[in-house]
Amino acid sequence: MQRPRFLPTMVAIMTALPLTGCGQSQGATIADVRYTVLNTDEQPLREDFNRNRGAVKLVFLVDPICPGCLRGLADMGDLLSKLGAGAPVKVYVVFEPVIGGRAKDIPAAAALLRSSTSRLYWNPTGDFGREMSHVLHYWNGHRWVYAWDTWLIYRPDATWSDATPPEPAFLMHQLGGLPHTKQFPHLDVDVFAAKVNAMVEAVGRRDGPQ
Amino acid sequence: MSDRPKVLGVTGGAVALSGLALALGACCVAPWAVGLLGVSGAVMLARLAGLHSPIVALTVLLIGVAFWYAYRMGPTATGEACPAEDRKRLRITLWIAAFFVICIDIASYLPSLASFW
């Protein structure tokens, strides 16, 4: 009698999936990770943002234990490694406690970026996401959607001069609470990378040999 | 040849796949994923999230196949129909499993629906 093979196959998949996480220690990089705490204001982030005029700025809003955010960070790590260390790109990652992420989760999440030059921030109050929700016009027709799992690109000349951060040149997100429209496109790393590359090339042409 | 192993195998596959669908549907808002699977495992789970709907469709298909096996009127090797009692128990098991699979499939979509409202 030939036995059905669905069950053993599925059991194998279900068993193998958790095993992929075993032994994935990030210990080598955890000790080196530093982050800045954003409490009542975003002054440290604002200062860093304005200090880096002339560079394309990438701002990521993520929870350090959200799998979708972590996949996004891993994809952004690939993008940054392809750009190279000398590319005029500055990365700011604001970690927010949306689904229970804590400061201790930041090092492992940040290691996915594989970029030692990224600036990391921890906003324990979550106020930054509420503020960015309005900046990014995250209104879904029923309510304001908290801004996280969001990936932003700012032009090199962007300046944070008001109380709130400026509007980005381009945004993508992975939020179920927002429609995936032209205004709020779902994260597509290839599209995101193309936008970043175009801006980096524009900076290169501007700053290149005269 | 009895259809019992086929029905149970296909139904078991559907139940296992619906569990996977639930994990994929909840993965992107699930705080447990990193603790359970580690960062790399959570990233992999999130990468598989695009397979959520096809897997749900597959569970429904498998349940349909199981019902076909359980209710088809096939003669046995000796040319006689299966004993009624044997089929009845098998069908009850299948109906219970189908109920769970459908419930789990629906539950797998709740996180994304809930996040909109």
Interface residues (C-beta under 8 A of the other chain):
Chain A: M1 R3 P4 R5 F6 L7 T9 M10 V11 I13 M14 L17 P18 T20 G21 C22 Q24 Q26 I65 C66 P67 G68 L70 R71 A74 I99 G100 G101 D105 A108 A109 A111 L112 N140 H142 R143 D149 Q174 L175 G176 G177
Chain B: M1 P5 K6 L8 G9 V10 G12 G13 A14 A16 L17 G19 L20 A23 C27 C28 V29 A30 P31 A33 V34 G35 L36 L37 G38 V39 S40 G41 A42 V43 M44 L45 A46 R47 A49 L62 P111 S112 L113 S115 F116 W117
